[in-house]
Amino acid sequence: MINFVQLKRFDAILFILMVLLIVFGLVIQYSLSLAVEGESTGNFSKQCIFALIGLILFLFVFLTDFRFVRSSAYIIYLLTILLLIGVLFFGQIFRGVQGWLSFGFFNFQPAELAKLTAIIILAKFWQEARLPVRLKHLLISFVLILPLIFLIILQPDLGSALMIIILWFGILFLVDKNKKHFISILIIFILIASSAWLYFLTDTQKGRISTYLNPQGDPLGRGYQITQSIIAIGSGQVVGRGFGLGPQSQLRFLPAGETDFIFAVLAEEFGFIGCLLLLGIYAGFFYRLIRLARTVYDNFGLILILGTTLSIFFQAFINIGMNIGLLPVVGVPLPFVSYGGSSLLISMISIGLVESVVTHQPFTKYDDMISL
């Protein structure tokens, strides 16, 4: 049972920033829903339900001691692998990806859970690994996440697989600064990337990368999404066209405006000011996570917080990069903002774990550092 001293450590600022990001997403979803004939608030209503369920899960995880997650890390890992295997046989196909398990009222995407599982299992591994870090540690840590990557690529979902690789590399950077190791990693990464291009990537995924290098080569085909996204962002200018008044998004010239290209919708309707406000909330959110990480001395908890920070940061970075044409379209959602129950629920659970780490660790002299 959580006591009053522990409850005082709950970081309300982080929670408020998370809620503000969710509200941003709901506002955009409501705007997009107005353009759907006969279904005035379809995605908006569903996202509101996901947000309420996510809040319940957030509170449940926050009140649960994070050490329970630490002791259950390998069970969570095995269950995630089973779900990823199951989706290959029983999964629903959407946009060429067999990545969703249907539960009637809700389609769950195990790849989103795999991102969180990768953080948990790597945190567990590096907590148990003996320093100094050796090459065998690097190989073992990669072997741990390899089944997750392989099963996700089979769907095929390049964006989620890429995110797990980035998480592995980012966490490794935090625990090991040996330059020789990074040279070895670079060589391994080049070999994996070359093998993926030759044997694993589909023609569609190769086309996305080719389109990224030359989006104007096929503006009405593979380059259509990027072209329309850039047009939408540019048309927003400083203050935007107004709520519900973006022609690119409201007239459906912009594909996947509620998911992959939601940042372009924001830019079109609310302009540079709206984008700056969203980025400011994200900046405060990441600053708060890093500040909280400084108060944690448990290795598992520390890597869990830093891994969550890396995951949300790189997903946001890749999504925004996709929208402005700086990165290839790989289907990575904008955390807390894009439409999708799986992404929103896992993101909120992740922050619940962060709050659990901060709240349930034994009292230390660093407690005063949590409050501003």
N, C-alpha and C positions, 0 to 999 in steps of 0.2 A: 504494500500500500504506500502510495506517495505521501510524504509529509510536507509540512508548510515550508520548511527550509528548501527542500528540493523544488517545490512549486514556484518559489521566488526566482529560481534560475531560469524558468521558462522565458524564452526570448520573444517578447511580444512584438518587438520591431520586425524581426524576421517573419513572424506570422502575418503581420499587417502587410508587409511588402508582398508576400505570397498571395494574399487575398486581393491586393490591388492588381497584380498580374492577371489573376483569374477574372476579375471584373473587366479588365481591358478586353480579354478574349470574349466575354459574354456580350459586351457592347458591340463588338464587331460581328459576332454571330447573329445578334438580333438584327443588325443592319442588313446582313446578307439574307436573312430569312424573309425580310419584307419583300424581296424580289421574287420569291417562290409562290406561284399562283396556287391557291387552294390550300396552302400550308404555311400560314403567316409566321409561325414561330417554331417550325420543326426542329432544326438543329439547336436553336437557342434553348428550347424546352429540355431537350435531351442533355445538353451540356450543363444546364442548371441542376438536373438530377444527378449527373456525374459529380458535379461540384459538391452537392450535399452528401453523397455517398463517400466522396473523398474526404470530406471534413470528418465524418464519423470514423473512417479508417485512420486518418491523421491523429485523432484524439486517442484511439485505441493503441496505436503504435507508440505515441508519445508517453502514455501511461504505462507501457510495458517496458521493463528493464532491457536495455540494449544488449546486456550480457546473455539474455535468452536467445537473441538472434545470433550472437557470437557462437554459442554452444550448438546452435542448430544450423550452422552455415553449410555443412556438407549435405544435410537433409534438404535444405532449400535448393542447393546446387543440383542434386539428383532429381528433385521434383521438376525443376525448370527444364532439365534435359528431357524428361519424360513428356512434358508439355510440348516442347519443340519437336519431338519425334511424332507425337500425336497429331500436331497440326499438319504434318506432311501427308498424313493418311486421311484425316477427317476435316481438315481446314477449309474455310471458305476462300474463294479466289476473288480478289479485288484489284483491278489495274494490273493484272498479270502476276500478282503475288499471292501465294497460298499461305497466308499468315494469320488467319483469324479463326478462332474456335467459337462456334455459335452456341450460345446458351439461351436461345429464344429471344429474350428481351435485350440481350447484351452480347456483343461480339468482342471477345477478348483477344488481344494480340500478345502472345507469349514473348515475342522479341523485345517488347518494352520491359517485361519482367526480367529478361536475360541481362539487360543493361544494369539493373540494380543488383542482380545476382552476381554479376562479374565484379562489382565493387565489393560486395560482401565476401566472396570467396577469396579475392586478392587481399582484402584486409585481414582475413583469417590466416592466409598463408604467410604474409609478411610479418604478422605478429608472432608466428611460430618459428619463422626462419631465423637462423643464427647469423649474426653479423660477424665479420664483414660480408657484404654481398659478393657472391662468386657467380661465375658463369652458369653453374648448374642451377642456381636459384632462378636466374633469368629464364632458362629453358623450362624448368618445372612450372614456373608461374604462367608461362605461355601455353604449356601443355594443358594446364587447368582450364583456360578459357577457349582452347582450340575447339572442343566439341560444340560450344555455344556458337562460335563463329561459323563452323562448318555447317551446322544444321540450319542456321539462319540464311546462309548463302544458298542452300538448296531450295529455299522457298520461291524465288530468290529475293532477298531483301538486302541489297548492298549497303544502304545507308545505316541500318542497325548493326550490321557486321563491322562496318568501318568505325562506328562509335565505340564498339567494344575494344577494337584494336587501339584506338586513340586513348581509351581509358587505361588500358594496360601500359601503354607507353608513358602516359602522364603520371600514373602512380609510380611507375618505375623511376621516373625522373625525380620524384620526391624522396624515394628511399635510397637511391644510388646515384652518385655523381661521378663515377669512374668513366672517363672518356673512352677508354678501351672497350668497355662494355657497350657504349653507344655506337661505336664503330661496328662492332659485331651485330648489334641490333639492326643497324642500317643495312648491312649486307643481307641479313635474314629477311628484312622487310622488302628489299628489292626482289629477292628470289620469290617471296610469297606473292608480291604484286604481279610479277611476270607470269607465275604459274596460274594466278587467278585470271589474268587476261587471256591466257591460252586455253584454259580448261574449265573455268567456272563461270565467268561472266557471260550473260546472255547477249544476244545482238542488241536488245533494247538498252541494256546497261552500257555496252560499248558505245552505242549511239549517243547516250547522254553525255559521256565524256568527250566524244568528238564534237558534239554540239557546244559544249562548254568552251572548247578551243576555238570554234568558229560558229557562233550562234546565227550569223547572217547567211550561212551556207545553205540553210533550209528553213527560212523564216516562217513558212506555212506548215511545216512538218515538225521535225524534232526540235527546231528552235522556236516554235510558236510560244511555248510557255514563258521562256526567258524574255522573248521580245515583248509579249503582252505585259509581263511584270514590270519591265523597265518603263514602258509607256505609262502604266498606272502610277508608278512612283514619281515619274517626271511631271505628270499632269497635276499632282497634288500641290506642287510648289510649296509655299511657306505655310499657309493656314489650311490647305486642303479644299476640296470641293464641297464639303459639308456631309453631315451624317445621312447616309442612305442615298447620296447623290453622285456616287462615283460611277461613271458610265462603263468603265472596263469591268468592274466587279458586279454591278447591278444588272448589266445586260449580258453577263456571263461570257464576255470575251476572255476574261482571265480564268483559266482552269484551276481547279483545286484552291479557290480563294479562301475556303474555310479551313484548309489544312496547311499544305505546303507553302502557299503563297499568301498567307494571311497578313504578313508584314506589308506586302504591296497594297492590300486593301486598306490597311491602316494609313499608309503614306498617301494614298489617293484621297481618302475622305477627311483625314485630319492633318495632312501635310507634314512639313518638317517639324512643326511644333509638336504634333502628336507623336512622331517618331522619337524626338528628343526626350519627351516625357517618359515614353516606354523604356528607352535606353537608360534614362536616369534611374528608374525604378529597378531595372536589372543591375545597374552599377551598385546601388545601395544594397541590393539583395546579396550580391557576391561579396561586397565589403563586409557585410554582417557575417556571412558564413566563414570568411577567413578570420575575422575577429574572434568568432566562437572557437575556431580550431585552435587558436592560441591558448585557450583556457583548458584544453584537454591534454591529459598526460597518458591516457591509456592508448597504446599503439593501435589497437583495433578501432577504437572510437575515432582516433585522429585520422586514420586512413579512410574511414567511412565518411567523415565530414569532407575531407579534401577530395575524395573520389566523387561524392555527390556534387561538390562545387565544380569539378572538372566536367562531369557529365552534363549538367545543366548549362554551363558556360559554352562548351563546344557544340551542343545541340543548337543553342541560340545563335552562336557564331556561324555555324554551317547553314542554318535556315536563312538568316539574313543575307549571308553571302550568296546563297542560291537566288534570292529575290532580286538582288542588285546586279547579278550576272558575274560575280567574282569567283563563284564556285559552281561546280556541276550540280545538276538536279539529282539528288540521291534520296529524296523522300524522308528527310529528317524534320520532325515537327518543331514548332516554336514552343518551348516548355511553358505550361500553364495557360497558353494563349490559343494555340491551334485546337480545332475541334477534334475530339477523340477521347473516348472514355479511358482506354488503356493508358495512354500517355499521361492524362491528367491524374488518374488514380495513382499510378506508380510514382509520379513526381511528388504528389502530396504525401505518399507513404515515405518517400525518401527524406523529405523535410521533417516528417514525424520522427524518423530515426535520428536525425540530427538533434532534434529537441530532446529525444530520449537520452542520447549520449551526454548532452550538457546537463540534463536534469538528474540523472541517476548515478553519475560518478560521485564518489565520496567527496565530502567537503574539503576544499583546499584553500590556500591563500589567494588563489586566482579568482575566486568567486566574484570579487568586487570588480574585476576587469570586464565582466559581462555587461554591466550596465553602463550607459554613456554618462 
